[in-house]
Amino acid sequence: MHTSIATVSLSGTLTEKLAAAARAGFAGVEIFENDLLACPLAPEEIRARCADLGLSIDLYQPMRDVEGVPDEVFVRNLRRARHKFELMNRLGADTLLVCSSVSPDAVDDDARAAGQLARLAGLAEEFGIRVAYEALAWGRHVNTYDHAWRIVETAGHPALGVCLDSFHILSRGSEPEDLGGIADIPGEKIFFLQLADAPLLAMDALQWSRHYRCFPGQGGFDVAGLVRHVLAAGYRGPLSLEVFNDVFRQADAGPTAVDAHRSLLLLKEAVGAAALPPPVVPTGVAFAELLTPDAEPVTALLTALGFTRAARHRGKPVDLWQCGEARVLVNTAATARRDGTRLAAIGLESPDPAAAARRAEALLAPVLPRHRAPGDASLDAVAAPDGTELFLCATGDPELPSWRADFIDLPDTPASSATRIDHLALTQPWHHFDEATLFHRSVLGLTAQESVDLADPYGLMRSRAVTTADGSVRIALGVGAAPTDDTVHAAHIALATEDVVAAARAFRAAGGRLLPVPANYYDDLAARYDFADGELETYRDLGILYDRDAGGAFRHCYTETVGRVFFELVQRDPGHQGYGAANAPVRLAAQHAGRPLR
């Protein structure tokens, strides 16, 4: 079963889309008619271009409003179809997608629809072409896959079959038991399978379909469950993506195509159609690496947070700062000059880094080249969609190379502390949010929590956390409302502490500055929760935010920003799994009102 993608799923010209699909590893494409009409190349030239790229043309689409119409209208439809069939012969495509009619001329008459589709298929057969009939979720009279199949079965023409589309089936709220009818369709009569996921939204199906589809694994549909039914019916054709998405149509086609192919590889794994190296779930955060052109404000902030410079790299301008189990690398390499202070890399503890790297490569996340001096530890690293380098580490395994061996300990060892990294928050480019979720799920084996919208003074932010089951690794992925504001939409490192009040006081006493929080916030807290005597006043004085759910309380506060990084101090009750989303509007407003330190 090879993988295919509809050209409508990618941005750019038709030739750019074809090149991106081929580079990403697709074996075939669906040519969307609008892409062909806007292309200056003749159909024969497009056919040759696809052949040169190693792409088959699996489907030409769409032909609309064909069936169930008055005779005089159908005669015009046949003339239109003849032109398409001639074009498809020039193009080298042998299957045409016909969508169920939405025309006001269409009548609710299955026999008429079947008869007209049989005549259409008879004409197609003369050109060596098959017709795949698809039920649109908003079709005027035919809007379910089983209804489409009944019409095809009645038509009884060998050149007529069905196209099953996961969006049109699952957007109608189909439950697993509703998909059992797919088994009644002979596999050879399922001419094509189109796949798309989507977030679960309560909206008109047409608008939902045209703007919000996404790749399998990025939304809320059980696409894998549907595919299992289709494969059980005997379908052996392409697995093809047809995704209408405003973001994908504006983003660079290359990364989008890679993300698309990754989604199909993961889907094939889920349905047992492909064997990939199994996921190796990380067991903790080894370090966070800051790249900075000026170490002074960064190290001043770390010192105020209780970190000590514990080691230096043997041959690179990198220092290791440590506080308890929390480790931050400060890298002042020349490459930092371009972007200012930023979170450049994360070290993830892995029980088997080599196996984790094999999984990453199989899912189109190749291991990054790394400049190593003689004697440096050999560490695998992959790039997340936002460019953050993810190092796969085995710090505590004496049998495996450790990043820690590259550092020379300094005489003064850090004082004992319960501090560790609670979570990391990474701001994604606006067009990489869904890709980032799928990447962390598939490549790293993390579990994605529900996406939440956070109110920003200038719009909405989306946030979605990906975690291990035990919370040893937590990464909050976000995309901001004002992407040009680096102060607000910066990455941040959240440090876990057993006593956030003591930690905040110590930080402030050491000269650190906490993000100021408006008094109105604490007036509202007083109305919503009961606090011990003096507790709320302490929070107000220090700028500590508070949240509570069935799992317990979450207390946290933020430092001001250095470049594009800030820190968060977190005291989390053991049962609390959140990240203070209810307090995000207050934090974002305070950051908008402030100024970065450097």
C-alpha positions in Angstrom: 0.0 0.0 0.0 1.7 3.1 -1.1 1.2 6.6 0.2 -0.3 9.5 -1.7 -1.3 13.1 -1.1 -3.8 15.5 -2.8 -2.1 18.5 -4.2 -4.8 20.7 -2.5 -3.1 19.7 0.8 0.0 21.7 0.1 0.9 25.3 -0.7 2.5 26.7 -3.9 2.3 26.0 -7.6 1.6 22.5 -8.9 5.2 21.8 -9.7 6.3 23.0 -6.2 3.7 20.7 -4.7 4.8 17.7 -6.7 8.5 18.3 -5.8 7.6 18.6 -2.1 5.6 15.4 -2.2 8.4 13.5 -3.8 11.1 14.8 -1.5 8.9 13.8 1.5 8.7 10.2 0.3 5.2 10.0 -1.2 4.7 7.5 -4.0 1.7 9.1 -5.6 -0.5 12.2 -5.8 -4.0 13.2 -6.4 -4.2 16.1 -8.9 -6.7 18.7 -7.8 -8.3 20.3 -10.9 -7.7 23.9 -9.8 -4.0 23.2 -9.5 -3.9 21.8 -13.0 -5.9 24.7 -14.5 -3.4 27.2 -13.0 -0.3 25.4 -14.2 1.4 26.5 -17.4 2.6 23.0 -18.2 0.6 20.8 -20.6 -0.9 17.6 -19.1 1.8 15.6 -20.9 4.5 17.7 -19.3 2.9 17.2 -15.9 2.8 13.5 -16.5 6.5 13.5 -17.4 7.3 15.6 -14.4 5.6 13.1 -12.1 7.4 10.2 -13.7 10.7 11.9 -13.3 9.9 12.5 -9.6 8.8 8.8 -9.1 5.2 9.8 -8.5 2.1 8.0 -9.8 -1.0 10.1 -10.5 -3.5 8.1 -8.5 -6.6 10.3 -8.8 -7.9 13.3 -10.7 -10.5 15.3 -8.8 -13.2 16.5 -8.5 -16.1 16.2 -10.8 -19.2 17.7 -9.1 -23.0 17.7 -9.5 -23.2 14.8 -12.0 -26.0 12.4 -10.9 -29.7 12.6 -10.0 -30.3 15.5 -12.4 -32.8 16.1 -15.2 -31.9 14.5 -18.5 -31.0 17.7 -20.3 -28.6 18.6 -17.5 -27.0 15.1 -17.5 -26.4 15.4 -21.3 -24.3 18.5 -20.5 -22.6 16.6 -17.7 -21.6 13.8 -20.1 -20.0 16.3 -22.5 -18.1 17.8 -19.5 -17.0 14.3 -18.5 -15.8 13.4 -22.0 -13.5 16.4 -21.8 -12.2 15.3 -18.4 -11.5 11.8 -19.6 -9.6 13.0 -22.6 -7.6 15.2 -20.3 -6.9 12.3 -17.9 -5.6 10.2 -20.7 -3.1 12.9 -21.5 -2.3 13.2 -17.8 -1.9 9.5 -17.2 -4.6 9.3 -14.5 -7.0 6.4 -14.5 -9.4 7.2 -11.7 -11.8 10.1 -11.4 -13.4 11.3 -8.2 -17.1 12.1 -8.5 -18.7 13.9 -5.5 -22.3 13.4 -4.6 -24.4 16.2 -5.9 -25.1 19.4 -4.0 -26.9 20.9 -7.0 -30.4 22.4 -6.5 -31.3 20.5 -9.8 -30.7 17.2 -8.1 -33.7 15.1 -7.2 -34.0 12.4 -4.5 -34.2 9.5 -6.8 -31.6 6.7 -6.2 -32.6 4.8 -9.4 -32.0 7.9 -11.5 -28.7 8.5 -9.8 -27.6 4.9 -10.3 -28.6 4.9 -14.0 -26.8 8.2 -14.7 -23.6 7.0 -12.9 -23.7 3.8 -14.9 -23.8 5.8 -18.1 -21.0 7.9 -16.8 -18.9 4.8 -16.0 -19.7 3.4 -19.4 -18.2 6.5 -21.0 -15.2 6.4 -18.6 -14.6 2.7 -19.5 -14.1 3.7 -23.2 -11.1 5.8 -22.0 -9.7 3.1 -19.7 -10.9 5.2 -16.6 -12.7 4.2 -13.4 -15.2 6.4 -11.6 -14.9 6.6 -7.7 -18.2 7.9 -6.3 -17.9 9.8 -2.9 -20.6 10.8 -0.5 -20.0 14.4 0.6 -21.1 14.9 4.3 -23.2 17.9 3.0 -24.5 16.1 -0.2 -28.0 17.2 -1.2 -29.5 13.7 -1.1 -26.5 11.4 -0.7 -24.3 12.1 2.3 -23.3 8.8 3.8 -20.9 6.2 2.6 -23.5 3.3 2.8 -26.0 5.3 0.7 -23.3 5.9 -1.9 -22.5 2.2 -2.0 -26.2 1.3 -2.5 -26.3 3.5 -5.5 -23.1 2.1 -6.9 -24.3 -1.5 -6.3 -27.5 -0.7 -8.0 -25.7 0.8 -11.0 -23.7 -2.5 -11.3 -21.0 -1.2 -13.6 -17.4 -2.6 -13.4 -15.9 0.9 -13.9 -17.9 2.4 -11.0 -16.9 2.1 -7.4 -16.9 4.1 -4.2 -14.4 6.5 -2.7 -14.4 6.4 1.1 -13.3 9.7 2.8 -12.6 9.6 6.5 -13.7 13.2 7.0 -17.0 12.8 5.3 -17.7 9.6 7.3 -16.4 10.6 10.7 -17.6 14.3 10.7 -21.2 13.0 10.7 -20.5 11.5 14.2 -20.1 7.9 13.0 -19.5 5.5 15.9 -17.4 2.3 15.5 -20.6 0.3 15.1 -21.6 2.6 12.3 -18.6 1.6 10.3 -19.4 -2.1 10.2 -21.2 -1.6 6.9 -17.8 -1.0 5.2 -17.3 -4.8 5.4 -20.3 -5.2 3.1 -18.5 -3.4 0.3 -16.3 -5.8 -1.7 -12.7 -4.6 -1.5 -12.4 -4.4 -5.2 -15.3 -1.9 -5.3 -13.5 0.5 -3.0 -11.7 2.4 -5.7 -10.0 4.9 -3.4 -9.5 5.9 0.2 -9.0 9.6 1.2 -7.8 10.4 4.7 -8.0 13.4 6.9 -8.4 14.1 10.6 -10.0 17.2 12.2 -10.4 18.8 15.6 -13.8 18.1 17.2 -15.7 21.3 16.4 -19.4 22.1 16.5 -19.9 23.8 13.2 -21.2 23.5 9.7 -19.6 20.5 8.0 -18.7 22.4 4.8 -16.8 25.1 6.6 -15.3 22.5 9.0 -14.1 20.5 6.0 -12.8 23.5 3.9 -10.7 25.1 6.7 -10.0 22.8 9.6 -9.0 19.4 8.3 -5.6 18.1 9.5 -3.4 15.1 9.1 -4.2 11.8 10.8 -3.2 11.9 14.5 -3.5 15.7 14.8 -7.2 15.9 15.4 -9.9 14.0 17.3 -11.2 11.5 14.8 -10.5 7.7 15.0 -9.0 7.6 11.6 -7.1 4.4 12.4 -10.3 2.6 13.4 -11.9 3.5 10.0 -8.8 2.4 8.1 -8.9 -1.0 9.9 -12.5 -1.5 8.6 -11.5 -0.5 5.1 -8.5 -2.9 5.0 -10.6 -5.7 6.5 -13.0 -5.2 3.5 -10.1 -6.0 1.2 -9.0 -2.6 0.0 -5.4 -2.6 -1.2 -5.1 0.8 -2.9 -3.2 3.9 -1.9 -3.5 5.6 1.5 -4.1 9.1 0.4 -4.3 12.4 2.2 -6.9 15.0 1.2 -6.6 17.9 3.7 -8.1 21.3 3.3 -6.4 23.6 5.8 -5.8 27.3 5.7 -2.5 27.0 7.6 -1.1 24.2 5.5 -2.0 26.1 2.3 0.1 29.1 3.5 3.0 27.3 5.0 6.2 26.0 3.3 5.2 22.9 1.3 8.4 21.0 2.2 7.9 20.7 5.9 4.2 20.2 5.5 4.7 17.3 3.1 7.1 15.7 5.6 4.6 16.1 8.4 1.9 14.6 6.1 4.0 11.6 5.2 5.0 11.1 8.9 1.2 11.0 9.8 0.7 8.2 7.3 3.7 6.2 8.5 2.3 6.5 12.0 -1.2 5.5 10.8 0.2 2.4 8.9 2.0 1.4 12.1 -1.3 1.8 14.1 -3.3 -0.4 11.7 -0.6 -3.0 11.4 0.3 -2.2 7.8 3.9 -1.2 8.6 6.5 -2.1 11.2 8.5 0.8 12.6 11.1 0.8 15.4 9.0 0.9 18.6 8.9 4.2 20.5 11.4 4.8 23.3 9.7 7.0 25.8 12.1 9.5 27.6 12.4 9.1 31.3 13.4 12.6 32.3 15.0 15.9 31.3 18.8 15.9 31.4 19.3 19.6 30.7 18.0 22.7 28.9 20.5 24.6 26.8 20.4 28.4 26.4 22.2 29.9 23.5 23.1 33.5 24.3 25.4 36.3 23.0 25.8 37.7 26.5 26.1 35.4 29.4 25.9 38.1 32.1 22.1 38.6 32.3 21.5 34.9 32.0 23.9 33.9 34.7 22.7 36.6 37.0 19.2 35.2 36.6 20.4 31.7 37.2 22.4 32.7 40.3 19.3 34.5 41.7 17.3 31.2 41.1 19.9 29.3 43.2 21.9 27.8 40.4 25.7 27.3 40.7 28.2 27.0 37.8 29.1 23.4 38.3 31.2 22.5 35.2 32.6 23.8 32.0 32.8 22.0 28.6 36.2 20.6 27.7 36.4 22.5 24.4 33.4 24.6 23.8 32.2 27.9 25.4 29.5 26.1 27.3 29.0 26.2 31.1 26.8 23.8 33.2 24.7 25.5 35.8 23.0 23.2 38.3 20.4 23.5 41.1 19.5 20.1 42.6 18.4 18.0 39.6 17.8 21.0 37.3 20.6 21.5 34.9 20.9 24.5 32.4 23.7 24.8 29.9 24.7 28.3 28.9 26.3 28.4 25.5 28.0 31.5 24.3 29.1 30.2 20.9 29.3 32.7 18.0 26.1 31.4 16.5 24.2 33.0 19.3 24.8 36.5 17.9 22.0 36.3 15.4 19.0 35.5 17.6 19.8 36.7 21.1 19.1 34.5 24.2 16.9 31.5 23.4 16.2 28.0 24.4 18.2 26.1 21.7 18.3 22.5 22.9 16.8 20.0 25.4 18.5 16.9 26.7 16.0 14.0 27.2 17.0 11.0 29.3 16.4 7.8 27.3 16.7 4.2 28.3 18.0 3.4 24.7 19.2 6.5 22.8 20.2 4.5 19.7 16.8 2.9 19.4 15.1 6.3 19.9 17.3 7.7 17.1 16.2 4.8 14.8 12.6 5.6 15.6 13.1 9.2 14.8 14.8 8.5 11.4 12.0 6.0 10.5 9.5 8.9 11.1 11.4 11.3 8.9 13.2 13.1 11.7 16.9 12.4 10.7 19.6 12.6 13.3 21.3 16.0 13.2 24.9 16.3 12.2 26.9 17.5 15.2 30.4 19.0 15.3 32.4 16.9 17.8 35.9 17.4 19.0 38.0 14.3 19.6 36.9 12.8 22.9 33.4 14.4 22.9 30.6 12.0 23.7 28.7 10.7 20.7 25.2 11.9 21.3 22.2 11.6 18.9 20.0 14.6 18.4 17.0 15.3 16.3 15.3 18.6 15.4 11.8 19.4 16.6 9.6 21.3 14.1 10.4 24.6 15.8 14.1 24.0 15.4 14.8 23.0 19.0 17.5 20.3 19.1 16.5 17.3 21.2 19.5 15.3 22.5 18.9 11.7 23.4 20.9 11.1 26.6 21.7 8.2 28.9 23.2 10.1 31.9 23.1 7.3 34.4 24.1 4.3 32.3 27.8 3.5 32.6 27.6 1.3 29.4 26.6 4.3 27.2 28.3 7.6 26.4 27.2 10.4 28.6 27.0 14.1 27.8 28.2 14.8 31.3 31.7 13.3 30.4 32.3 16.3 28.1 32.3 18.6 31.1 35.0 19.3 33.7 33.7 19.7 37.2 34.5 22.9 39.0 35.7 22.8 42.6 32.5 24.2 44.2 29.7 21.6 43.8 26.1 22.8 43.9 24.3 22.7 47.2 21.7 20.1 47.8 18.3 21.1 46.5 15.0 19.5 45.6 14.8 21.7 42.5 14.1 19.9 39.2 12.6 20.9 35.8 8.8 20.5 36.1 8.1 21.3 32.5 9.3 23.2 29.5 7.2 25.5 27.4 8.1 25.9 23.7 6.4 28.5 21.5 5.8 27.2 18.0 5.8 29.1 14.7 2.2 29.6 13.7 2.3 27.0 11.0 4.0 24.3 13.0 1.6 23.8 16.0 -0.2 20.6 14.8 3.1 19.3 13.3 4.8 19.7 16.7 2.1 17.8 18.5 2.3 14.9 16.0 6.1 14.9 16.1 6.3 14.7 19.9 3.7 12.0 20.0 5.1 9.8 17.2 8.9 10.3 17.5 9.2 10.6 21.3 6.2 8.5 22.3 4.7 11.3 24.5 0.9 11.5 25.2 -0.9 14.6 24.0 -3.4 16.3 26.3 -6.3 18.3 25.1 -5.6 21.6 23.3 -6.7 24.7 25.2 -7.2 28.3 24.1 -5.7 31.0 26.3 -6.8 34.6 26.2 -4.1 37.0 25.2 -4.7 40.8 25.2 -4.2 40.7 21.4 -6.0 37.5 20.5 -5.9 33.9 21.5 -3.1 31.5 22.2 -3.4 27.7 21.6 -1.6 25.4 24.0 -1.2 21.7 24.1 0.9 19.7 26.5 2.7 16.4 25.6 3.8 14.3 28.6 5.0 11.0 29.8 2.5 9.0 31.9 4.4 9.7 35.1 5.0 13.4 34.4 8.8 13.0 34.3 8.8 14.8 31.0 6.3 17.6 30.4 6.5 19.9 27.3 3.8 22.6 26.8 3.5 23.5 23.1 2.0 26.9 22.3 1.4 29.2 19.4 0.9 32.9 20.2 -1.6 35.5 19.1 1.1 38.1 18.5 4.0 36.2 17.0 6.3 39.2 16.6 6.3 39.9 20.4 9.3 37.8 21.5 8.9 39.0 25.1 5.6 37.3 25.6 5.8 34.4 23.3 9.2 33.2 24.5 10.1 29.7 25.7 10.3 29.1 29.4 11.7 26.7 31.9 9.5 25.8 34.8 11.4 24.7 38.0 9.7 22.5 40.5 10.1 23.5 44.1 8.6 22.2 47.4 8.0 25.7 48.7 7.3 28.3 46.0 7.0 31.1 48.7 10.4 30.4 50.0 11.8 30.1 46.5 10.3 33.4 45.4 11.6 35.2 48.5 15.1 33.8 48.0 15.0 34.8 44.4 13.9 38.3 45.2 16.4 38.6 48.0 19.2 37.6 45.6 18.2 40.6 43.3 15.9 38.7 41.0 12.7 40.4 39.6 9.4 38.6 39.5 6.7 39.4 37.1 4.3 41.9 38.8 0.7 40.7 39.0 -2.3 43.2 39.2 -4.1 43.5 42.6 -7.4 42.8 40.8 -6.3 39.2 40.3 -5.9 38.7 44.0 -9.3 40.3 44.8 -10.8 37.7 42.5 -8.9 34.9 44.1 -10.3 35.9 47.5 -13.8 35.5 46.1 -13.1 32.1 44.6 -11.1 30.3 47.2 -10.6 30.2 51.0 -7.0 30.8 52.1 -5.3 30.5 55.5 -4.6 33.8 57.3 -2.0 35.8 55.5 -1.6 33.3 52.6 -3.3 35.5 50.0 -1.4 38.5 51.1 1.9 36.6 50.7 0.9 35.6 47.2 0.0 39.2 46.4 3.3 40.5 47.7 5.4 38.0 45.7 3.3 37.8 42.5 2.4 34.2 43.0 -0.5 32.8 41.0 -2.8 30.1 42.2 -5.0 27.4 40.6 -6.8 24.4 42.0 -8.6 21.4 40.6 -9.7 18.0 41.8 -6.0 16.9 41.9 -4.9 19.7 44.2 -3.3 23.1 44.0 -0.8 24.7 41.6 1.2 27.7 42.8 3.5 29.5 40.4 5.3 32.7 39.6 7.4 34.0 36.7 10.7 35.8 36.3 11.0 38.7 33.9 12.3 37.8 30.4 15.9 37.7 29.2 16.0 37.7 25.5 13.4 35.1 24.5 13.5 33.0 27.7 12.0 33.3 31.2 11.7 31.0 34.1 8.7 29.8 36.2 8.8 28.6 39.8 6.2 25.9 40.4 4.8 24.2 43.5 2.6 21.4 42.2 0.4 19.2 44.4 1.1 15.5 43.4 -2.4 15.1 41.8 -2.4 18.3 39.9 -1.8 17.7 36.2 -2.3 21.2 34.8 -0.1 24.2 34.0 -2.0 27.1 35.3 -4.0 27.7 32.2 -6.6 29.7 34.1 -3.9 32.2 35.0 -2.4 32.5 31.5 -4.4 35.7 30.6 -3.0 37.5 33.7 0.5 36.4 33.0 0.3 37.3 29.3 -1.1 40.7 30.0 1.6 41.4 32.6 4.3 40.4 30.1 2.8 42.6 27.4 3.0 45.5 29.8 6.6 44.8 30.8 9.9 45.1 29.0 12.6 42.4 28.4 15.7 42.7 30.5 18.0 42.4 27.5 
